[in-house]
Amino acid sequence: MSKTAINYIEFKASNLEAIKKFYASCFGWKFTDYGPAYIAFSESGLEGGFELTQDAIVNGALVVLYHTNLELIQKIIENKGGIISKPAFSFPGGRRFHFLDPSGNELAIWSDQ
């Protein structure tokens, strides 16, 4: 089996401009805009992004893993009791899906292949 590592972390944000200003001024993070609802950050030690939401933010962090074969790792997750919470979808740079572990934690796995 291919090694799967934490590769990216995603947060929710109610105001992308305010969140960019906050993290840039506090920590020097750099940002790349991907449309009106998503910004990616870098120079933080681990790359990640902020997704715009109007919902109340309860658990705003999404840990994103990387795997070279989405179909294979999805089958493994399902066979081991994981639940797919968001089917695979495309985004600039690749594809990903979300899943729930046996305790209900939501994570995502992406691939650029």
N, C-alpha and C positions, 0 to 999 in steps of 0.2 A: 504494500500500500504506500502511496505517495505521502510524504510528510506534509501536514497542514499546520500552518503557523498563523498567529495573529498578525495581520498585515495592515489593518486600517481600523479606525474607530470613527463612528458617526454619532453626532449629537443632533437633537432637535433644537430649534430656535424659533422664537416668535417674531424676531426682527433681525434680519441678516445684516443690515448696515450697522446696527448697534452692536451686534456680536463681533463683527469684524473690527470695529473701532476698539472695543474692549480688549480683545485678545492681541491685537497688533500693538496697542499702547502698553499693555501690561507685560507681554512676553515676547514681542517682536515677531509674532507669527506672520507669515505671508499667505495671501489668499488668491484663489482663482475662481472667478464667477462661471457657473455653468447654468445660465438662464436665471429666471427670476426666483426660483425656489430652491437653489442649491449652490453652496460655495464649498470649495475644498481648501484645506489649510496644509501648510508645510512649514519646515524649520521649527518643529515642535518636539522632535525626537521620534515621533511616529506620525505618519500622515493620516489625515482624516478629513471629515467634512461636517457641515451643518445643513440640515434639511429644514426648510421653512414649514412651520405648522401653526395652525390656529387652535389646535386642541390643547388642553391643559397638559403640561409636561410633567409626567409622573416619574418615569425612568427614561431619561433622555439619551442614554448612551446605547449605541449598537456596536458591538464588537464584530468586526468583519474579518473572516479567515480567507485565505487564498488556497485554491486547489486547481490543478491543471485540468481535471475532468469533472465537470459539474454533474453529469448524469451518473457517473460511478459513485461519487461521494454522496449524492442524494439517495441512491439506492441503499448504500451502507447505513446512512442516518435513519432512513425509514425502517430498515431491517433490525436496527438496534433499539427501536422504540421512539425515535424522534418524530416530530410532526411538522410537516411542511406548512408554514404559516403564510408564506407569500411565494407563489410559484415563480419559476425562473423568468426573468425579464432582461431586456437589453438596456444598456445605458452607454454613454460615450466611454469607450475603452474596454467594454466587455459585457458579460452577463453575470447575473447573480440570483440567488434565491435566499429566503429566510426560513429558519426552522426554530422549533421549540425543543429544548432538551427535556429530559424527564422531570425536571423541577419547574418547568415553565419559563426558563430564561430564553429570550429570543436572541439569536445570533444570525449572521448572514455568511454566505460563502460566495466568493466571486471567482471568475476566471477570465483571462484575456484571450482564451482560445475558444 
